[in-house]
Amino acid sequence: MGIEYLIDTNTAIDYLDNKLPVTATNIIDTHEINLSVITRMELLVWPKSTASQILAIENFMDAGNVYQLEEPTILKAIEIRKKYRLKLPDAIIVTTTIVNNLTLITRNEKDFAKIHQLSVINPWSI
């Protein structure tokens, strides 16, 4: 089995807006879509979304897997947030990635560089 990915909110938005480089789009198109429940929430409150955009977001999420908050993720998010002083949504996304042995696809690689147990790729650097 190859690498599995968790798509951060910024990457999901770029993907849905057709703004990602082809290499990143190909990765998302050829792998199961994995999202944190935080990304689900952030996408569904996207400012100024039209009905068709909300439908596209819901179809995108329905095509994949949305990880809910389970106890191991909650406990690890508390630890990560305290240790690295991340915002709670970022801590939950990071922890969801770590607990489920995924690689995070995000533009915010600098925000997470100090978290050594996290595997990150930037969709603009692939």
N, C-alpha and C positions, 0 to 999 in steps of 0.2 A: 504494500500500500504506500502511496506517495504522500506528499505534504498535503495537509488539509489547512484551510484558511478561515479566519474570522475577519469579516469585512467591517472596518470602522465606519462610523457615520459619514465622515468626510469623503471616503472612497465610494460609499454607496450613493451619495448625492452626485458625485462626479460621474459615476457609472450611469445613473438614471438620466442625467443631463447629456449623456454621450460626450463627455469631456475628457475621459481617460485616454491615455495612449493605447494603441492597439494591443501591445503586449500585455498590459494589465487587463484590458477588456477580455482578451483571450483566456487569461487565467480564470477570471470570474465566470466566463461562459462555459468553461470545460470542467469546472469543479463544483461540488455541492456548495450552495450558498449557506454560510453560517453567519448568524448575527447574534449579538447580545440583545437581551430585552431592552437595554438602554438605547441601542440603535433603533430598535423598533419604535420606541416611544419618541425619540428625537425626530425620526422620519415622519411620523404621523402628526407632529405639531409644526412641521416645516411651514414657515410663514408664507402667506399668499399662495398656498397650494390650490390648484383648481381641482375640480372633481375628477378630471381625467388623470391628473398627476397623482392624486390619492389612490385611484384605481391601479395605476402603474406601480406605485409603492406596494400596495397590498398584493398584487400579482408577484412582484419581486420577492416579497417575504414568503408568500405561499409556495414558491418554487424551492424553498430551502428549509433551513432549520433555524428557529429562534430559540436560543438557550435562555431558559428561565432562571430565576435566582433560586438556587438550591443551597442547602446549609454549607457544604464545603466551599462554595463560591463566596457566600456571605462572610464566612470566617476569614478566608484568604483576602477578601477585599478590605476588611477592617485592618488586617496586618499590613497590606500594601499601602493603604491610605496613610496610616500612621508613619510607616517607615519612609515613604517617598513624598509625602505631603501632596498627593495628587487630589484633584477634585474627585468627589465621590463617583460621578458617572464614569470618569476615566479609570478609576480604580476598579470599578465593576467590569468594564470592558477588558482591561488588562487581565484581571483575575479569571474572567470567563475564558480568555485565550489560554492562560497557563493551565488551569484546572483541566481543560479539555484537550491539552496537548496540540494546540493549533498554532499557526503562524498568523500574526496580525498584519493585515494590509491597511496601512495608514499613511497619510502625509505628515503626521505628527511624530515622526520617529525621534526627533530631538527630545520631545516630552518624556519619552519612555527609554531613552538610551541608558540610563543608570540602572534599569531593572534587568539584571543579567540573565534571569531565568526566562525572560520573554524573548521570543523570536519575532522580529519585525522586518517587513519589507515595505519600501516606499513604492507606490504604483507608478511614480514618475521616474524611478531609477531602475526599473526592471530591464 
